[in-house]
Amino acid sequence: MSKWTDVRDNVVDALHVDDVTEDVKQRVTNTILSGVMPVIENAVDSFCATTKEQSKTESGWCKIRDGIVLPLVMQGCVYVVKLVLSKTVAQTATA
């Protein structure tokens, strides 16, 4: 089975509960951090590397979009999501 299928099945299993407890939320968060985020980070890094490379042949606003804006937005979103999830896991563990 592919890694994505395993991740998907783990998330579906974790979300299929009648009572959403703190433990369930922690398991889902940890699954996202350990299984989903690395896949997303790899995809974003690959996309950003490609757009930055393509920006070298662009001009005007397309050069700014491909070289700065898209990589900044995508990597920034990944960073914020990962930071927030990591902080919630750490804070809950200490509580």
C-alpha distances in whole Angstrom, upper triangle without the diagonal:
4,7,8,6,7,10,11,11,13,15,16,16,19,21,21,24,28,29,28,29,30,27,24,25,25,21,21,22,21,17,18,20,18,14,16,19,18,16,19,21,20,20,23,25,24,25,28,29,29,31,33,34,34,37,39,40,41,44,45,43,40,40,40,38,35,36,37,36,33,31,34,32,29,29,31,29,26,29,30,27,26,30,30,27,28,31,31,28,31,34,32,32,36,37
4,5,5,6,9,10,11,13,14,15,17,18,20,21,24,28,29,28,29,29,26,24,24,24,21,19,21,19,16,16,18,15,12,13,16,15,12,15,18,16,16,20,21,20,22,25,25,25,27,30,30,31,33,35,36,37,40,41,39,36,36,37,34,31,33,33,33,29,28,30,29,25,25,28,26,23,25,27,24,23,27,28,25,25,29,29,27,29,32,31,31,34,36
4,5,5,6,9,10,11,12,14,15,16,18,20,23,27,27,26,27,26,24,21,22,21,18,16,17,16,12,13,14,12,8,10,13,11,9,13,15,14,14,18,19,18,20,23,23,24,26,28,29,30,32,34,36,36,39,40,38,35,35,35,32,30,31,31,31,27,26,27,26,23,23,25,23,20,22,24,21,20,23,24,21,22,25,25,23,26,29,28,27,31,32
4,5,5,6,8,10,11,12,14,15,16,18,21,25,26,24,25,25,23,20,20,20,17,15,16,15,12,12,14,12,8,8,11,11,8,11,14,13,13,16,18,17,19,21,23,23,25,27,28,29,31,33,34,34,37,38,36,33,33,33,30,28,29,30,29,25,24,26,24,21,21,23,21,18,21,22,19,18,22,23,20,21,25,24,23,26,28,27,27,31,32
4,5,5,6,8,10,10,12,14,15,16,20,23,25,23,25,25,23,20,20,21,17,16,17,17,13,13,16,14,11,11,15,15,12,14,17,17,17,20,22,21,22,25,26,26,28,31,31,32,34,37,38,38,41,41,39,36,37,37,33,32,33,33,32,28,27,29,28,24,24,27,24,21,24,25,22,21,25,25,22,23,27,26,24,27,30,28,28,32,33
4,5,5,6,9,10,10,12,14,15,18,22,23,22,23,23,20,18,18,18,15,14,16,14,11,12,14,12,9,10,14,14,12,15,18,17,18,21,22,22,24,26,27,28,30,32,33,34,36,38,40,40,43,43,41,38,39,38,35,33,34,34,33,30,29,30,28,25,25,27,24,21,24,25,21,20,24,24,21,22,25,24,22,25,27,26,25,29,30
4,5,5,6,9,10,10,12,14,17,21,21,19,21,20,18,16,16,15,12,11,12,11,7,8,11,9,6,7,11,11,10,12,15,15,16,18,20,21,22,24,25,26,28,30,31,32,34,36,38,38,40,41,38,36,36,35,32,31,32,31,30,27,26,27,25,22,22,23,21,18,20,21,18,17,20,20,17,18,22,21,19,22,24,23,23,26,28
4,5,5,6,9,10,11,12,15,19,20,19,20,20,19,16,16,16,13,11,13,13,10,10,13,12,9,9,12,14,12,13,17,17,17,19,21,22,22,25,27,27,28,31,32,33,34,37,38,38,40,41,38,36,36,36,32,31,32,32,30,27,26,28,25,22,23,24,21,19,22,22,18,18,22,21,18,20,23,22,20,24,26,24,25,28,29
4,5,5,6,8,10,10,14,17,19,18,19,20,18,15,16,17,13,12,14,14,11,12,15,14,11,12,15,17,15,17,20,20,20,23,25,25,26,28,30,31,32,34,36,36,38,41,42,42,44,45,42,39,40,39,36,35,36,36,34,31,30,31,29,26,26,28,25,22,25,25,21,21,24,24,20,22,25,23,21,25,27,25,25,29,29
4,5,5,6,9,10,12,16,17,16,17,17,15,12,13,13,10,8,11,11,7,10,13,11,9,11,14,15,15,16,19,20,20,23,25,25,26,28,30,31,32,34,36,37,38,41,43,42,45,45,42,40,40,39,36,35,36,35,34,31,30,30,29,25,25,26,24,21,23,23,20,19,22,21,17,19,22,20,18,21,23,21,21,25,26
4,5,5,6,9,11,15,15,13,15,15,14,10,11,12,9,6,9,10,7,8,11,11,9,9,13,15,14,15,18,19,19,21,24,25,25,27,29,30,31,33,35,35,37,40,41,40,43,43,40,38,38,37,34,33,34,33,31,28,28,28,26,23,23,24,21,19,21,21,17,17,20,19,15,17,20,18,17,20,22,20,20,24,24
4,5,5,6,10,13,15,13,16,17,15,12,13,14,12,9,13,14,11,12,15,15,13,13,16,18,17,18,21,22,22,24,26,27,27,30,32,32,33,35,37,38,39,42,43,42,45,45,42,39,40,39,36,35,37,36,34,31,30,31,28,26,26,27,24,22,24,24,20,20,23,22,18,21,23,21,20,23,25,22,23,27,27
4,6,5,8,12,13,12,14,16,13,10,12,14,10,9,13,13,11,13,16,16,14,15,18,20,19,20,23,24,25,26,29,30,30,32,34,35,36,38,40,41,42,45,46,46,48,48,45,43,44,42,39,38,40,39,37,34,33,34,31,28,29,29,26,24,26,26,22,22,24,23,19,21,24,21,20,23,24,22,22,26,26
4,6,7,11,11,10,11,12,10,7,8,10,7,6,10,11,9,11,14,14,13,14,17,19,19,20,22,24,24,26,28,29,30,31,34,35,36,37,39,40,41,44,46,45,47,47,44,42,43,41,38,37,39,37,35,33,32,32,30,27,27,27,24,22,24,23,19,19,21,20,16,18,20,18,16,20,21,18,19,22,22
4,6,9,10,8,11,12,11,8,9,11,9,7,11,13,11,12,15,16,15,15,17,20,20,20,23,25,25,26,28,30,30,31,34,35,35,37,40,40,41,44,45,44,46,46,43,41,42,40,37,37,38,37,34,32,31,31,29,26,27,27,24,22,24,23,19,20,22,20,17,19,21,18,17,21,22,19,20,24,23
4,7,9,9,12,14,13,10,12,14,12,11,14,16,14,15,19,19,18,18,21,23,23,23,26,28,27,29,32,33,33,35,37,38,38,41,43,43,44,47,48,47,49,49,46,44,45,44,40,40,41,40,38,35,35,35,32,30,31,31,27,26,28,27,23,23,26,23,20,23,25,21,21,24,25,22,23,27,26
4,6,6,9,12,11,8,11,13,12,12,15,17,16,17,20,21,20,20,23,25,25,26,28,30,30,31,34,35,35,37,40,41,41,43,45,46,47,50,51,50,52,52,48,47,48,46,43,42,44,42,40,37,37,37,34,32,32,32,29,27,29,28,24,24,26,24,21,23,24,21,20,24,24,20,22,25,24
4,6,9,13,13,11,13,16,15,15,18,20,19,20,23,24,24,23,26,29,29,29,31,34,33,34,37,38,38,40,43,43,44,46,48,48,49,52,54,52,54,54,50,49,50,48,45,45,46,45,42,40,40,39,36,34,35,34,31,30,31,30,26,27,28,26,23,25,26,23,22,25,25,22,23,26,24
4,6,10,10,9,11,14,14,14,16,18,18,20,22,23,23,23,25,28,29,29,31,34,34,34,37,39,39,40,43,44,44,46,48,49,49,52,54,53,54,54,50,49,50,48,45,45,46,44,42,39,39,38,36,34,34,33,30,29,30,28,25,25,27,24,21,23,24,20,20,23,22,18,20,23,21
4,7,8,6,7,10,11,11,13,15,15,16,19,20,21,21,22,25,26,26,28,30,31,31,34,36,35,37,39,41,41,42,45,46,46,49,51,49,51,50,47,46,46,44,41,42,42,40,38,36,36,35,32,30,31,30,26,26,26,24,21,22,23,20,17,20,20,16,16,19,19,15,17,20,18
4,5,5,6,9,10,11,12,14,16,17,18,20,21,21,23,26,27,27,28,31,32,32,34,36,37,37,40,42,42,43,46,47,47,50,52,51,52,51,48,47,48,45,43,43,43,41,39,37,36,35,33,31,31,30,27,26,26,24,21,22,22,19,17,18,18,15,14,17,16,13,14,17,15
4,5,5,6,9,10,10,12,14,15,16,18,20,20,21,24,25,25,26,29,30,30,32,35,35,36,38,40,40,41,44,45,45,48,50,49,51,50,46,45,46,43,41,41,41,39,37,35,34,33,31,30,29,28,25,24,24,22,19,19,19,16,14,15,15,11,11,13,12,9,11,13,12
4,5,5,6,9,10,10,12,14,15,16,18,19,20,22,24,24,26,28,29,30,32,34,35,35,38,39,40,41,44,45,45,48,50,49,51,50,47,46,46,44,42,41,42,40,38,36,35,34,32,30,29,28,26,24,24,23,20,19,20,18,14,15,16,13,11,13,13,10,11,14,13
4,5,5,6,9,10,11,12,14,15,16,17,18,21,22,22,24,27,27,28,30,32,33,34,36,38,38,39,42,43,43,46,48,47,49,49,45,44,44,43,40,39,40,38,36,34,33,32,30,28,28,27,24,23,23,22,19,18,20,17,14,16,17,13,12,15,16,12,13,17,16
4,5,5,6,9,10,11,12,14,15,15,16,19,20,20,22,25,25,25,28,30,30,31,34,35,35,37,39,40,41,44,46,45,46,46,42,41,41,39,37,37,37,35,33,31,30,29,27,25,25,24,21,20,20,19,15,15,16,14,11,13,14,10,9,13,13,10,12,15,15
4,5,5,6,8,10,10,12,14,14,15,18,20,20,21,24,25,25,27,29,30,30,33,35,35,36,39,40,40,43,45,44,46,46,43,41,41,39,37,36,37,35,33,31,30,29,27,25,24,23,21,19,19,18,15,14,15,13,10,11,12,9,7,10,11,8,9,13,13
4,5,5,6,9,10,10,11,13,14,16,18,19,20,22,24,24,26,28,29,30,32,34,35,36,38,39,40,43,45,44,46,46,43,41,42,40,37,36,37,35,34,31,30,30,28,25,25,24,22,20,20,20,16,15,17,15,12,12,14,12,10,13,14,12,12,16,16
4,5,5,6,9,10,10,10,12,15,16,16,18,20,21,22,24,26,26,28,30,31,32,33,36,37,37,40,42,41,43,43,40,38,39,37,34,34,34,33,31,28,27,27,25,23,22,22,19,17,18,17,14,13,15,14,10,12,14,12,10,14,15,13,14,18,18
4,5,5,6,9,10,10,10,13,15,15,16,19,20,20,22,24,25,25,28,30,30,31,34,35,35,38,40,39,41,41,38,36,37,35,32,32,32,30,28,26,25,24,22,20,20,19,17,14,15,14,11,10,12,10,7,8,11,9,7,11,13,11,12,16,16
4,5,5,6,8,9,10,12,14,15,16,18,20,20,22,24,25,26,28,30,31,31,34,35,36,38,41,40,42,42,39,38,37,36,33,32,32,31,30,27,26,25,24,21,20,20,18,15,16,16,13,11,13,12,8,9,11,10,8,11,13,12,12,15,17
4,5,5,5,7,9,11,12,13,15,17,18,19,21,22,23,25,27,28,29,31,33,34,35,38,40,39,41,41,39,37,37,35,33,32,32,31,29,27,25,25,24,21,20,21,18,16,17,17,14,12,15,14,11,12,15,13,11,14,17,15,15,19,20
4,6,5,5,6,9,10,10,12,14,15,16,18,20,20,22,24,25,26,27,30,31,32,34,36,36,38,38,35,33,33,32,29,28,29,27,26,23,22,22,20,17,17,17,15,12,14,14,10,9,12,12,9,10,13,13,11,15,17,16,17,20,21
4,6,6,5,8,10,10,11,13,15,15,17,19,20,21,23,25,26,26,29,30,31,33,36,35,37,37,35,33,33,31,29,28,28,26,25,23,21,21,20,17,15,16,14,11,12,12,9,7,10,10,7,8,11,11,10,12,15,15,15,18,20
4,6,6,7,9,11,11,13,15,16,17,19,21,22,23,25,26,27,29,31,32,34,37,36,39,39,37,35,34,33,31,29,29,28,27,25,23,23,22,19,18,19,17,14,14,16,13,10,13,14,11,10,14,14,12,14,17,17,16,19,21
4,6,6,7,9,11,12,13,15,16,18,19,21,22,24,25,27,28,30,31,33,35,35,38,38,36,33,33,32,30,28,29,28,27,24,22,23,22,19,18,19,17,14,15,17,14,12,15,16,13,13,17,17,15,18,20,20,19,23,24
4,6,5,6,9,10,11,12,14,16,17,18,20,21,23,24,26,27,28,31,33,32,35,35,33,30,30,29,27,25,26,25,24,21,19,20,19,15,15,17,14,11,13,15,12,10,14,15,12,13,17,17,15,18,21,20,21,24,25
4,5,5,6,9,10,10,12,14,15,16,18,20,21,22,24,25,26,29,31,30,33,33,30,28,28,27,24,23,23,22,21,19,17,17,16,13,12,13,11,8,10,12,9,7,11,12,10,11,15,15,14,17,19,20,20,23,24
4,5,5,6,9,10,10,12,14,15,16,18,20,21,22,24,25,28,30,30,32,33,31,28,28,27,25,23,23,22,22,19,17,18,17,14,12,15,14,10,12,14,12,10,13,15,13,13,17,18,17,19,22,22,22,25,27
4,5,5,6,9,10,11,12,14,15,17,18,20,21,23,24,27,28,28,31,32,30,27,27,26,24,22,22,22,22,18,17,18,17,14,13,16,14,11,14,16,14,12,16,18,16,16,20,21,20,22,25,25,25,28,30
4,5,5,6,8,10,10,12,14,15,16,18,20,21,22,25,27,26,29,29,27,24,24,23,21,19,20,19,18,15,13,15,14,10,10,12,11,8,11,13,11,11,14,16,14,16,19,19,19,21,24,24,25,28,29
4,5,5,6,8,10,10,12,14,15,16,18,20,21,23,25,25,27,28,26,24,23,22,20,18,18,17,17,14,12,13,13,9,8,11,10,7,9,12,11,10,13,15,14,15,18,19,19,21,23,24,25,27,29
4,5,5,6,9,10,11,12,14,15,17,18,20,22,24,24,27,28,26,24,23,22,20,18,18,18,18,15,13,15,15,12,11,14,14,11,13,16,15,13,17,19,18,18,22,23,22,24,27,28,28,30,32
4,6,5,6,9,10,11,12,14,15,17,18,21,22,22,25,26,24,21,21,21,18,16,17,17,17,13,12,14,14,10,10,14,13,11,14,16,15,15,18,20,19,20,23,24,24,26,28,29,30,32,34
4,5,5,6,8,10,10,12,14,15,16,19,21,20,23,23,21,19,18,18,15,13,14,14,13,10,8,10,10,7,7,10,10,8,11,14,13,13,16,18,18,19,22,23,23,25,27,28,29,31,33
4,5,5,6,9,10,10,12,14,15,17,20,20,22,23,22,19,18,18,16,13,13,13,14,11,8,11,12,9,8,11,12,10,12,15,15,15,17,20,20,20,23,25,25,26,28,30,30,32,34
4,5,5,6,9,10,11,12,14,16,18,19,22,23,22,19,18,18,16,13,13,15,15,12,10,13,14,11,11,15,15,13,15,19,18,18,21,23,23,23,26,28,28,29,32,33,33,35,37
4,6,5,6,9,10,11,12,15,16,16,19,20,18,15,15,15,13,10,11,13,13,9,8,12,12,9,10,14,14,13,15,18,18,18,21,23,23,24,27,28,28,30,32,33,34,36,38
4,5,5,6,8,10,10,13,15,15,17,18,17,14,13,13,11,8,8,9,10,7,5,9,10,8,8,12,13,12,14,17,17,18,20,22,23,23,26,28,28,29,32,33,34,36,38
4,6,5,6,9,10,11,14,15,17,19,18,15,14,14,13,10,9,11,13,11,8,12,14,12,11,15,16,15,16,20,20,20,22,25,25,25,28,30,30,31,34,35,36,38,40
4,5,5,6,9,10,12,13,16,18,17,14,13,14,13,9,10,12,13,11,10,14,15,13,14,17,18,17,19,22,23,23,25,27,28,28,31,33,33,34,37,38,38,41,42
4,5,5,6,9,10,10,13,15,13,10,9,10,9,5,6,9,10,8,8,11,13,11,13,15,17,17,19,21,22,23,25,27,27,28,31,32,33,34,36,38,39,41,42
4,5,5,7,10,10,12,14,13,11,9,10,9,6,5,8,10,9,8,11,13,13,13,15,17,17,19,21,23,23,24,27,28,28,30,33,33,34,36,38,39,41,43
4,5,6,8,10,13,15,15,12,10,12,12,8,8,11,14,12,11,15,17,16,16,19,21,21,22,25,26,26,28,30,31,31,33,36,36,37,39,41,42,43,45
4,5,6,7,10,13,13,10,8,11,11,7,8,12,13,12,12,15,17,16,17,20,21,22,23,26,27,27,29,31,32,33,35,37,38,39,41,43,44,45,47
4,5,5,8,10,10,7,5,8,8,5,5,9,11,11,11,14,16,16,17,19,21,21,23,25,26,27,29,31,32,33,35,37,38,39,41,42,43,45,47
4,6,8,11,12,10,7,10,11,9,8,11,14,14,14,16,19,19,19,22,24,24,25,28,29,30,31,34,35,35,37,39,40,41,43,45,46,47,49
4,7,10,12,10,8,11,12,10,10,14,16,16,16,19,21,21,22,24,26,27,28,30,32,32,34,36,37,38,40,42,43,44,46,48,49,50,52
4,7,8,6,5,9,10,8,9,12,14,14,15,17,19,20,21,23,24,26,27,29,30,31,33,35,36,37,39,41,42,43,45,47,48,49,51
4,7,6,5,8,10,10,10,13,14,15,17,18,20,21,23,24,26,27,28,30,32,33,34,36,38,39,40,42,44,44,46,48,49,51,52
4,5,5,7,9,10,11,12,13,15,17,18,19,21,22,23,25,27,28,29,31,33,33,35,37,38,39,41,43,44,45,47,49,50,51
4,5,5,6,9,10,10,10,12,14,15,16,18,20,20,22,24,25,26,28,30,31,32,34,35,36,38,40,41,42,44,46,47,48
4,5,5,6,8,10,10,10,13,14,15,16,18,20,21,23,24,25,27,29,30,31,33,34,36,37,39,40,42,43,45,46,48
4,5,5,6,8,9,10,12,13,15,16,18,19,21,22,23,25,27,28,29,31,33,34,35,37,39,40,41,43,44,46,47
4,6,5,5,6,9,10,11,12,14,16,16,18,20,21,22,24,26,27,28,30,31,32,35,36,37,38,40,42,43,45
4,6,6,5,6,8,10,10,12,14,15,16,18,19,21,22,24,25,27,28,30,31,33,34,35,37,39,40,42,43
4,6,6,6,7,10,11,11,13,15,16,17,19,21,22,23,25,27,28,29,31,33,34,35,37,39,40,41,43
4,7,7,7,9,11,12,13,14,17,18,18,20,22,23,24,26,28,29,30,32,34,34,36,38,39,41,42
4,6,6,6,9,10,11,12,14,16,16,18,20,21,22,24,26,26,28,30,31,32,33,36,37,38,40
4,6,5,6,9,10,10,12,14,15,16,18,20,21,22,24,25,26,28,30,31,32,34,36,37,38
4,5,5,6,8,10,11,12,14,15,17,18,20,21,23,24,26,27,29,30,31,33,35,36,38
4,6,5,6,8,10,11,12,14,15,16,18,20,21,22,24,26,27,28,30,32,33,34,36
4,6,5,6,8,10,10,12,14,15,16,18,20,21,22,24,25,26,28,30,31,32,34
4,6,5,6,9,10,10,12,14,15,16,18,20,21,23,24,26,27,28,30,32,33
4,5,5,6,9,10,11,12,14,16,17,18,20,22,23,24,26,27,29,31,32
4,5,5,6,9,10,11,12,14,15,16,18,20,21,22,24,26,27,28,30
4,5,5,6,9,10,10,12,14,15,16,18,20,21,22,24,26,27,28
4,5,5,6,8,10,11,12,14,15,17,18,20,21,23,24,26,27
4,6,5,6,8,10,11,12,14,16,17,18,20,21,23,24,26
4,6,5,6,9,10,10,12,14,15,16,18,20,21,22,24
4,5,5,6,9,10,10,12,14,15,16,18,20,21,22
4,5,5,6,8,10,11,12,14,15,17,18,20,21
4,6,5,6,8,10,11,12,14,15,16,18,20
4,6,5,6,9,10,10,12,14,15,17,18
4,5,5,6,9,10,10,12,14,16,16
4,5,5,6,9,10,11,12,14,15
4,5,5,6,9,10,11,13,14
4,5,5,6,8,10,11,12
4,5,5,6,8,10,10
4,6,5,6,9,10
4,6,5,6,9
4,5,5,6
4,5,5
4,6
4
